[in-house]
Amino acid sequence: MNRVHIKTYGCQMNERDSEAVAAMLRARGYRIVPSEDDCDILLLNTCSVRDAAEQKAIGKAGYAAARKRREPDFVLGILGCMAQNRGADLLERLPDVDLIVGTQKFHRVPDYLDNLRAAREAGIPIAEAIVETGSEEGSQNTIRDHMEGPGRRVCAFVSIQQGCDMNCTFCIVPRTRGDERSRPMEDIVRECEELAGRGVREVTLLGQIVTSYGRRDHPREAGASPFVQLLERVHEIPGIERIRFTSPHPRGFRRDLTEAFSRLPKLGEHVHLPVQSGSDSILRAMNRPYSRERYLEIVRMLKAAQPAMAFSTDIIVGFPGETDEDFERTRTLCEEVDYDMAYVFKYSVRTGTPAATMPGQVPEAVRERRNQALLEVLRAGSLRRSTSLVGAVQEVLVEGPDKTGMRLSGRTRANRAVVFEGPGRLAGSLAAVAITDASVSTLYGSLVPAGAGLQSAACPASL
Ligand code: 5AD
């Protein structure tokens, strides 16, 4: 009765939280199983950022609850953002749930499950669900355990900060994740060092607003924000070849950070820079404290630091009050930046946020039309950008076999997926791959034999 399956919805932070819960449960003797059909305990780690994400998890929980009625010992838990956002109210829709645990109490999950199991084994009937959605001092420091899995892991997520104080008017995150809290820099550096020792070559530093990292705990030093100081520290760790981070806020992109991209080669040539809208009046209504022009200036500064810089972004279409002209500004901004990739979201009303009650809510049909129009622009841009790489040699961090298991997959410095043929032992190493073909999101290529690698490709004089 100790087989646990964790199903994760939403962002990388949720994936990281699930992984940490899994590691804690394993340490207590639970088994983490890959299939929900074979589990005794099903934990749904949920997302609240859009209504669709909540509905998916509620649907799944309803389905699992039916199993619970057949098998009374089956345990069903809802964790994370939706648990935090809705708390005990979830029991009205889902009366059979055993456990509701919010975002600051993940580390308590093993205790709660132990208690449930002990009660079951003693034959004590459990009348009420456990609901735990309080805040907890220091909870940002509890997501630190990683799973020791079979095989070598090349990329890992590292949580550096939790919560957000920006109050974008569309966003539920301040409510689901709480106030901004940062982990101590030493703890993060130690975690990255341990990961490097276990074969990890790429770390992605995670937080809701990573560019604000440590702003209350560390002073700026020689013009460098605490976030840039952290990047410098992680950059020094031998074995770590690449450092990525998500999500930053444009507000945090001052010169110290844009220049870090020319100073710190492990940062590669990719930035995920959420813009949300290309219209100044919509940005104001969203409480995003930058203008279209300031955003484009950051893009120019980053392109100056790294001419090959690739950008990805998050965009919301159909925010309340968005006119055709506002949308047109978003469209032209996309063309101007020339994104590699973008996540486009139709605005979703989040109860309790300021935008939910703003006038000028945009009809679904219009939101859908703008969504499709933008996706088309972005798709064409992505294809153009990937096709432009055909014929080039790229430095690829090899992650392991691709989906089919027949070839290898990895990513370029600009975070493009690459699929190519090669021996499995290359996992975890940097390989030179000559790009021969491209689709919207993936590059295909062939391995450049060692010795004829990047250096000779870049220095024809040495051939
Ligand atoms: N509706 C649609 N998209 C949203 N996002 C956040 N809140 C909403 C909402 N209410 C998007 C933003 C954010 C990403 C994680 O989700 O683009 O950057």
Residues whose N, C-alpha, C, O or C-beta is under 5 A from the ligand:
A	BS01	5AD	V49 F170 C171 P274 D314 I315 I316 F345 K346 Y347 S348 R350
